[in-house]
Amino acid sequence: MKLPSRYLQDAVDQLSTLPSIGKRSALRLVLSLLHRKPEEIERFAQAFLALKTHVKHCKSCKNVSDNEICSICSNPQRNHEIICVVEDIRDILAIEETNSFKGIYHVLGGIISPMDGIGPNDLNINDLIFKASSSNVREVIFALSPTMEGDTTNYYLYKKLKPFDILITTLSRGVSVGSELHYTDGLTLGRSLLNRTPFKLEA
């Protein structure tokens, strides 16, 4: 797609680097921005600069936060004895919308996927093991997507956590196998969380 302006081309090229944004979608978005007032464009750009400059990852759970410790981990009303293990922030948002969970989270930052070159050392697993061994954790919930990669990660985590005197549970199978957790509707996700079952290795 050859465009009549190199500035337009550069903007389209940058937007098309985002996930699920093709060249045509990027062009439509850029043309929309082109018709906005200069002050609107400046606010738009400043929002993303501020995002990169100020957003942190919680030192405790790795959730996205404006502070060193996120609002969930710093909330004394949350049950810090129960940790829900998720792949990324989208899963936290999905679970929080259900209002079914009052514990805290642990963000792995992905799941084990040999095909994608992602192994246990690429994930935030050591911090989870440390929490389980050194704090008053009573239960760890595996809330990973019910995919082959998610199951592989569950098995790996289970073997690492098994030596500790804690309950290890997983979501009930109300969540469709093969789907990503954050795409599950809130009612199904909430029920799957409330009806979680002890995690067991398949024979």
C-alpha positions in Angstrom: 0.0 0.0 0.0 1.8 3.1 -1.2 0.5 6.3 0.4 0.8 9.9 -0.9 2.5 11.2 2.3 5.5 9.7 4.1 4.2 11.1 7.4 0.9 9.3 6.8 2.9 6.2 5.8 5.0 6.4 9.0 1.9 6.7 11.2 0.2 3.7 9.5 3.4 1.6 9.8 3.6 2.3 13.5 0.0 1.6 14.3 0.1 -1.6 12.2 2.8 -3.0 14.6 0.1 -3.4 17.3 -1.6 -6.8 17.7 -4.6 -7.4 15.4 -4.1 -4.1 13.5 -3.5 -4.6 9.8 -2.5 -1.9 7.3 -6.1 -1.1 6.3 -7.3 -0.8 9.9 -4.2 1.3 10.7 -5.0 3.6 7.8 -8.6 4.1 8.9 -7.4 5.0 12.4 -4.7 7.4 11.2 -7.2 9.2 8.8 -9.6 9.6 11.8 -6.8 11.1 13.9 -5.8 13.4 11.0 -9.2 15.0 11.2 -8.9 15.8 14.9 -7.8 19.1 16.4 -4.1 19.5 17.3 -4.8 19.7 21.0 -6.7 16.4 20.8 -3.8 14.7 19.1 -1.4 16.1 21.7 -3.6 14.7 24.5 -3.7 11.4 22.6 0.1 11.2 22.3 0.7 12.4 25.9 -1.5 9.6 27.3 0.8 7.0 25.7 4.0 8.7 26.8 2.6 8.9 30.4 1.7 5.2 30.1 5.2 4.2 29.3 6.7 6.6 31.9 4.6 6.1 34.9 3.0 2.6 34.8 4.8 0.1 37.0 4.5 -3.6 37.8 3.5 -4.4 41.3 6.5 -5.7 43.3 4.3 -8.3 44.9 2.1 -9.8 42.2 3.4 -8.1 38.9 0.0 -6.6 38.2 0.0 -3.2 36.4 0.0 -0.4 38.9 0.7 3.3 39.3 2.5 2.6 42.6 5.1 0.1 43.8 2.4 -2.1 45.3 -0.9 -2.4 43.4 -4.3 -1.5 44.9 -5.3 -5.2 45.3 -2.1 -6.3 47.1 -2.2 -3.2 49.4 -5.9 -3.7 50.3 -6.2 -5.1 53.9 -9.7 -6.3 53.1 -8.4 -8.8 50.6 -7.6 -12.4 51.8 -3.8 -12.6 51.4 -3.9 -16.3 52.3 -5.4 -17.2 48.9 -3.4 -16.6 45.7 -5.0 -16.8 42.2 -2.4 -17.5 39.5 -3.1 -15.9 36.2 -1.3 -15.5 32.9 -1.6 -11.7 32.5 -3.5 -8.6 33.6 -6.4 -9.3 31.2 -7.3 -12.3 33.4 -7.2 -10.2 36.5 -9.6 -7.7 35.0 -11.9 -10.5 33.9 -12.0 -12.1 37.3 -12.4 -8.8 39.2 -15.5 -8.1 37.0 -17.2 -11.2 38.5 -16.9 -10.0 42.1 -16.4 -13.6 43.0 -12.8 -13.5 44.3 -11.5 -11.6 47.3 -7.9 -13.0 47.5 -4.8 -11.7 45.8 -3.2 -12.5 42.5 0.1 -13.7 41.0 0.8 -12.8 37.3 3.0 -15.3 35.5 3.5 -13.1 32.5 2.7 -15.9 30.1 2.5 -19.7 30.0 4.9 -22.5 29.2 4.9 -22.9 25.4 7.9 -24.8 23.8 6.6 -24.0 20.3 6.9 -20.3 21.1 10.2 -20.7 22.9 8.8 -19.9 26.3 10.0 -22.0 29.2 9.6 -21.9 33.0 12.6 -19.6 33.4 10.9 -17.0 31.2 8.0 -16.7 33.6 7.4 -15.2 37.1 7.4 -18.6 38.8 10.2 -18.3 41.3 8.4 -15.5 43.2 5.3 -17.7 43.5 7.4 -20.5 45.0 9.0 -18.1 47.4 5.6 -16.8 48.5 4.3 -20.3 49.0 7.3 -21.3 51.1 7.7 -18.2 53.2 4.3 -16.7 53.9 0.9 -17.7 55.3 -0.5 -18.9 52.0 -3.3 -21.3 52.5 -4.4 -21.9 48.9 -3.1 -21.4 45.4 -5.7 -21.3 42.6 -4.6 -22.1 39.0 -6.7 -19.8 36.8 -4.9 -20.4 33.5 -6.5 -20.8 30.1 -7.7 -24.4 29.6 -5.4 -25.0 26.7 -2.6 -27.5 26.2 -0.1 -24.8 27.2 -2.1 -23.8 30.2 -2.4 -27.4 31.4 1.4 -27.9 30.9 2.0 -24.8 33.1 -0.5 -26.1 35.7 1.4 -29.4 35.9 4.7 -27.7 36.3 3.5 -25.4 39.0 1.8 -28.2 40.8 5.0 -30.2 41.0 6.8 -27.1 42.3 4.2 -26.3 45.0 3.4 -29.9 46.0 6.1 -30.0 48.8 4.3 -27.1 50.7 1.4 -27.6 53.0 -1.1 -25.7 50.9 -4.3 -26.5 49.1 -3.9 -26.4 45.3 -7.0 -25.9 43.3 -8.1 -25.1 39.7 -11.1 -23.6 38.0 -14.0 -26.0 37.4 -14.4 -26.9 33.8 -17.2 -24.5 33.1 -14.6 -22.6 31.1 -14.5 -23.9 27.6 -11.5 -26.1 26.8 -9.2 -24.4 24.3 -10.4 -20.8 25.0 -8.5 -18.0 26.6 -9.6 -17.1 30.1 -10.2 -13.4 29.6 -12.7 -14.2 26.7 -14.9 -16.2 29.0 -18.2 -14.6 30.0 -18.3 -13.2 33.6 -21.1 -15.5 34.8 -19.3 -18.7 33.7 -16.0 -17.5 35.0 -17.4 -16.5 38.3 -19.1 -19.9 38.8 -15.9 -21.7 37.7 -14.0 -19.8 40.3 -16.5 -20.4 43.1 -16.8 -24.1 42.2 -13.0 -24.6 41.9 -11.8 -28.2 42.6 -8.5 -29.6 44.0 -5.9 -30.0 41.3 -4.9 -33.5 40.5 -2.4 -34.9 38.1 -3.9 -37.2 35.5 -3.0 -40.8 35.9 
